[in-house]
Each structure stands twice: as C-alpha cells, then as structure tokens.
Amino acid sequence: MPRRELRHGHQVADWLEQLGAGLNEPGKMILIGSAALLWHAFDRGIQGELPEASMVVDPITDTEEIARVCYDCLIGSEFEREHGWHVNLMPELVLREFAPDWRDRAAMKSIGRLTLMVPSPEDLLRPKLRRGEPRIGSIGNGRVPLD
C-alpha cells in the first residue's frame, strides 16, 4: 500500500477546497503547523514535499460547522483511514506561541465560504525551531521561503 502521509501542499489545499465548498454558512479558520507550511508552498507554486511527513492538520476555529467537520476527521476516523492523515482541532491559546503582530503578516484567502488565515512561514517556523522539529528543514530541493 502506498504511503499517504501529509507530504504535499495539494493535500492541504484539496481538503480546504472541499471544506469551503461544503459549508452552509461562512466560517473562519486559522491554519498552523506543518500543514500551514505546506499550504504556503502550494499557494506559491512550490511542488516540493516535507522531508519528514506529517500526519496531522492543525486548524483553529470558533465556527461551529467547521469544528464539527474537523471532529469528523480526528485520529482514528474514517477520514484518517481514507487519507492517511487526520485533523487535530487546536485551541486558540496556541496562538500565544507566535509574535504579537503575527496577524499583520498572515495570508488571507477566501475558499468557498471559508475565510482562511495562515500565519507567515517565518511566524510558523519560530515555534518549530524552539521545539527542534525535524520537518522544518527544507521542502524539496530548496529552503522554505520566508518572504
């Protein structure tokens, strides 16, 4: 069976497209973690992959409908069995790991009825560097772009 971990930005983008298209009402989400770095790479046309795969997408939302969809994608769910990765809904307090002005540098995108906010790669990398995570090394042959 082929490996299906979260390695490519299109996996995140495809999930967000499906989520945004399926919403009954407008909703907001902040995407953090390795999936957010993959989204930035995909959004910039970078076709690389994470050097060490992730198994999780980390969204933050206060929109009830989005939270319900995320809960349907938790570890052990049918979604995980199908895709090889899962969604781990995060509390807003994890945003304290970022610089106070991170929202000024964040990317905003409307995807269907979803308003997506993604901290800049630089802001996403700071907490990972502090924790010494291996997935921050590079995507494909080049470094993760910080500007």
C-alpha positions in Angstrom: 0.0 0.0 0.0 1.5 3.4 -0.9 2.3 5.9 1.9 -0.3 8.5 2.3 1.0 10.8 5.0 0.7 14.5 4.7 3.6 15.5 2.5 2.3 17.7 -0.3 0.7 21.1 -0.3 -2.0 20.0 -2.7 -3.3 17.6 0.0 -4.0 20.5 2.3 -5.3 22.7 -0.5 -7.7 20.0 -1.7 -9.1 19.5 1.8 -9.6 23.2 2.3 -11.4 23.4 -1.1 -13.7 20.6 -0.1 -14.3 22.2 3.3 -15.0 25.7 1.9 -17.4 24.3 -0.8 -19.3 22.2 1.7 -20.0 24.9 4.3 -23.6 26.0 4.7 -22.6 29.3 6.2 -19.5 31.5 6.1 -16.8 30.4 8.6 -13.3 31.3 9.6 -10.2 29.1 10.2 -6.6 29.7 11.2 -4.2 27.1 9.9 -1.0 26.4 11.8 1.7 23.8 11.9 3.4 21.8 9.1 0.2 21.8 7.1 0.2 25.6 7.0 3.8 25.5 5.7 2.7 23.0 3.0 -0.2 25.3 2.1 2.1 28.3 1.7 4.4 26.2 -0.5 1.4 25.1 -2.7 0.0 28.6 -2.8 3.4 29.9 -4.1 3.6 27.1 -6.7 6.3 25.1 -5.0 5.8 21.4 -5.8 8.2 20.1 -3.1 7.3 17.9 -0.1 8.1 17.8 3.5 11.3 15.9 4.2 9.6 14.1 7.0 5.9 13.6 6.6 3.3 14.9 9.0 0.1 13.0 10.0 -2.0 16.0 11.1 -3.6 19.3 10.0 -3.9 21.8 12.9 -6.7 24.3 12.5 -8.2 26.8 14.9 -11.8 27.9 14.6 -14.7 29.3 16.5 -17.1 28.4 13.7 -19.3 25.6 14.9 -19.8 24.0 11.5 -16.1 23.9 10.8 -15.4 22.4 14.2 -17.9 19.6 13.5 -16.2 18.8 10.2 -12.8 18.8 11.9 -14.1 16.4 14.6 -15.2 14.1 11.9 -11.6 14.0 10.7 -10.0 13.2 14.1 -7.4 10.4 14.7 -9.0 7.0 14.2 -11.8 8.4 11.9 -12.9 7.2 8.6 -11.3 10.3 7.1 -7.9 9.2 8.5 -8.3 5.7 7.2 -9.1 7.1 3.7 -6.4 9.9 3.6 -3.7 8.6 5.9 -3.7 11.8 8.0 -6.1 13.4 10.4 -7.2 16.8 11.7 -6.4 18.0 15.3 -8.6 21.0 16.2 -6.4 23.3 18.3 -7.4 25.8 21.0 -6.9 29.5 20.2 -4.4 29.7 23.1 -1.7 28.1 21.0 -1.5 31.3 19.1 0.4 32.7 22.1 3.5 30.9 20.6 3.5 33.5 17.8 4.8 37.0 17.9 2.2 39.5 19.0 2.0 41.1 15.5 1.7 37.8 13.5 -1.7 38.7 12.1 -0.1 41.7 10.3 2.0 39.2 8.2 -0.6 36.4 7.8 -2.0 35.4 4.4 -5.8 35.6 4.0 -7.7 33.7 1.4 -11.4 33.0 0.7 -12.1 29.5 -0.3 -15.8 29.0 -1.0 -17.5 30.0 2.3 -14.3 29.6 4.2 -12.1 32.5 5.2 -8.7 31.1 5.8 -5.9 32.9 7.7 -2.4 31.4 7.7 0.5 32.9 9.6 3.6 33.7 7.6 6.1 30.9 7.1 8.5 32.9 9.4 5.9 33.0 12.2 5.1 29.3 11.7 8.8 28.3 11.9 9.6 30.1 15.1 7.7 27.7 17.5 9.0 24.7 15.5 12.6 26.0 15.8 12.2 26.4 19.5 11.0 22.7 19.7 13.7 21.5 17.4 11.2 19.8 15.0 12.9 18.0 12.0 10.2 18.8 9.5 11.3 22.4 9.2 14.5 21.6 7.3 13.5 22.0 3.7 10.8 21.4 1.2 12.0 19.7 -2.0 15.4 21.0 -3.1 15.1 24.5 -1.6 14.6 26.1 1.7 11.1 27.0 2.8 10.6 30.6 1.6 10.4 33.2 4.3 9.4 36.2 2.2 
